[in-house]
Amino acid sequence: MSNNRNITDAELDALFKNAEATTPVPAFEDAFWTEMETMLPAKKRKGVILFWWMSGAAVITVMSVLLAMHYFGTQEQKDGIRKSSLQDKHDISLPDSKQTGNANESSDAKFQNTPSGDLQQNNFFIPNVDKRPANGLNENIVENNTDTPNTDEPVIAENEIPVVKMEESDLVLNKRNFVRTYPVVLNDVARENEEGFKLPLYTEFAIGYGQSYKRIEFSNNWSTQFRLTAGLTQEVPGMLLSAGLAFRAEMPNNLSYVKVESNLSSTTKSYVSEYRGLYSVEFPLEAAGRFGRNALGLFFVPGIQLGYTGNKSYYENNNLVSRERESGAIEDAKTMTMECGLKYSYDISEHLMLTGSCTFDIVRPFQSAYYQGDNRDYPATFFVGLRRNF
Amino acid sequence: MQKNSQITSIVRRMQLNTEILMACRKNDRRAQKMVYEYCYTNYIRMCMRYNANHEDARFVLNNGFMKLLAGLEKVELDSLNFYSWAKRIMANVIIDEYRKNKNHKEHLRMKENESELAYFAPVEANNAESDLGVEAILKLLNEIPDVSAQVFTLYVMDGFSHKEIGDLLEITEGTSKWHLSTARKQLRDKLTSLETIPENKLAI
């Protein structure tokens, strides 16, 4: 009794501490976690699924629109393309209407504003062929130049310009008159028909530099990147639209991937993998405004990225146990990505374009537990490339 | 050489659970399980101090884990001392749950005192006889006022400071110190009475 009354605070504390420490506690069982897991909110899979559905839908929509525009484009666009094609092939110069002294200048003022109208005012010699269009067009086209003498001498094209009723668009009528005036166009049209289906394809190769989505352990997490793209493209008035499928490779130098097997037991087991390659499959979409030879617009790149290792080291309690060369996909090292930015293109020739883009990651990398893309200082990527349009 | 030291530093940082916590934040089930196992190992004993059985203790632990997951979204992981932070959250949840159930428990205790005193009396005597058994010692905490017992437990067994205890129990530091002193005095008295029971019995 006296002993207990005299025990110090420290002894009393120790008595209770020891008593508590010796009380048995059931060891952890997986069943406890199973019970806990039922209380946790469901994983946010919905967002992931929505992301892919929306990305897929966007790519399919853009590609469909591009194809549809290619096949069922307006007659005006086709005429425009045909005209420029003819200009290229025959090196047709477009003289000033004032210099040619067009007789029908006042009556065909509207006509002259159209490309084909201009073409009809040039001073080409016209072969002596039957210029009358096929049956059925007579109702629209009425010749007004009945005074023109029917001789074998070459005539000036401007004298052949008909007066038309405005039941069809200027360009449609223009085309008919143009075909009527220049039989060579018929050959072009026939040739186009013979060529059949032609996809509006493009390919692009670009080299870039940017911060990686991957876990960043060292200060330098910038990597050299390469992107090879193939897809569909379409020029519409004032715009350049493209949708494609791209393969992107990143070559990081200082990225490591750490996986801890267990840090609850007395031994901490860790695997450190050094990345040697990060590969992505992407679906780049582009909508750019056309300003002469320049195109500037939005660039949107959803994709999925996978990580591959080079060296893999195994540690126990911070001590290196083994280190080996390894290649292959890293388990869990995958994420979905979404970049958005600007892209600039410049026509350096008829089919070649020089491109430059700057994109930013607009969503956190997800899917994998081992990504820290959101921790990057500058989640940006810069690319310079060369594009070939077919 | 430099790279090796960098890798070693990575592994050291991993021991602080930063990577696992990051994964946990991203709703990775495997990482969450690891953190739960960590919490169970470290805090189930704390929960059991305030709960009669393991199931109740686990229920409180689970509630604490839910709060911990919610809190992870808001904290800066790099500078986080996870052990202390999690212990604080668990203590908060334990005390909240304890307060919620206090009335119910007091009712049960009164009932026990009135109708079942006779049943418990011999058990206490037996514990005392068995050289102050562990359970008997810990049961003494139930026999002193709640707040004093809580302060004693939080200070001695859980290692909280008086300031932290003051925050947790919404009392001042001075009050916390007073409760600790009172608890120690009362526990000493109880221990003495436990030891005297066999002597009295022998005398009778």
Boltz contact constraints between the chains, C-beta under 6 A:
constraints:
  - contact:
      token1: [A, 1]
      token2: [B, 192]
      max_distance: 6.0
  - contact:
      token1: [A, 1]
      token2: [B, 195]
      max_distance: 6.0
  - contact:
      token1: [A, 1]
      token2: [B, 196]
      max_distance: 6.0
  - contact:
      token1: [A, 4]
      token2: [B, 188]
      max_distance: 6.0
  - contact:
      token1: [A, 4]
      token2: [B, 191]
      max_distance: 6.0
  - contact:
      token1: [A, 4]
      token2: [B, 192]
      max_distance: 6.0
  - contact:
      token1: [A, 5]
      token2: [B, 192]
      max_distance: 6.0
  - contact:
      token1: [A, 9]
      token2: [B, 184]
      max_distance: 6.0
  - contact:
      token1: [A, 12]
      token2: [B, 184]
      max_distance: 6.0
  - contact:
      token1: [A, 13]
      token2: [B, 156]
      max_distance: 6.0
  - contact:
      token1: [A, 16]
      token2: [B, 156]
      max_distance: 6.0
  - contact:
      token1: [A, 19]
      token2: [B, 134]
      max_distance: 6.0
  - contact:
      token1: [A, 19]
      token2: [B, 137]
      max_distance: 6.0
  - contact:
      token1: [A, 19]
      token2: [B, 138]
      max_distance: 6.0
  - contact:
      token1: [A, 20]
      token2: [B, 157]
      max_distance: 6.0
  - contact:
      token1: [A, 22]
      token2: [B, 134]
      max_distance: 6.0
  - contact:
      token1: [A, 25]
      token2: [B, 44]
      max_distance: 6.0
  - contact:
      token1: [A, 25]
      token2: [B, 45]
      max_distance: 6.0
  - contact:
      token1: [A, 26]
      token2: [B, 54]
      max_distance: 6.0
  - contact:
      token1: [A, 28]
      token2: [B, 37]
      max_distance: 6.0
  - contact:
      token1: [A, 28]
      token2: [B, 40]
      max_distance: 6.0
  - contact:
      token1: [A, 33]
      token2: [B, 33]
      max_distance: 6.0
  - contact:
      token1: [A, 33]
      token2: [B, 36]
      max_distance: 6.0
  - contact:
      token1: [A, 36]
      token2: [B, 36]
      max_distance: 6.0
  - contact:
      token1: [A, 36]
      token2: [B, 62]
      max_distance: 6.0
  - contact:
      token1: [A, 39]
      token2: [B, 62]
      max_distance: 6.0
  - contact:
      token1: [A, 43]
      token2: [B, 27]
      max_distance: 6.0
  - contact:
      token1: [A, 217]
      token2: [B, 10]
      max_distance: 6.0
  - contact:
      token1: [A, 258]
      token2: [B, 10]
      max_distance: 6.0
  - contact:
      token1: [A, 258]
      token2: [B, 14]
      max_distance: 6.0
  - contact:
      token1: [A, 260]
      token2: [B, 14]
      max_distance: 6.0
  - contact:
      token1: [A, 263]
      token2: [B, 15]
      max_distance: 6.0
  - contact:
      token1: [A, 264]
      token2: [B, 37]
      max_distance: 6.0
  - contact:
      token1: [A, 264]
      token2: [B, 38]
      max_distance: 6.0
  - contact:
      token1: [A, 268]
      token2: [B, 15]
      max_distance: 6.0
  - contact:
      token1: [A, 270]
      token2: [B, 11]
      max_distance: 6.0
  - contact:
      token1: [A, 270]
      token2: [B, 14]
      max_distance: 6.0
  - contact:
      token1: [A, 272]
      token2: [B, 7]
      max_distance: 6.0
  - contact:
      token1: [A, 315]
      token2: [B, 11]
      max_distance: 6.0
  - contact:
      token1: [A, 318]
      token2: [B, 8]
      max_distance: 6.0
  - contact:
      token1: [A, 318]
      token2: [B, 11]
      max_distance: 6.0
  - contact:
      token1: [A, 369]
      token2: [B, 23]
      max_distance: 6.0
  - contact:
      token1: [A, 369]
      token2: [B, 26]
      max_distance: 6.0
  - contact:
      token1: [A, 369]
      token2: [B, 28]
      max_distance: 6.0
  - contact:
      token1: [A, 369]
      token2: [B, 31]
      max_distance: 6.0
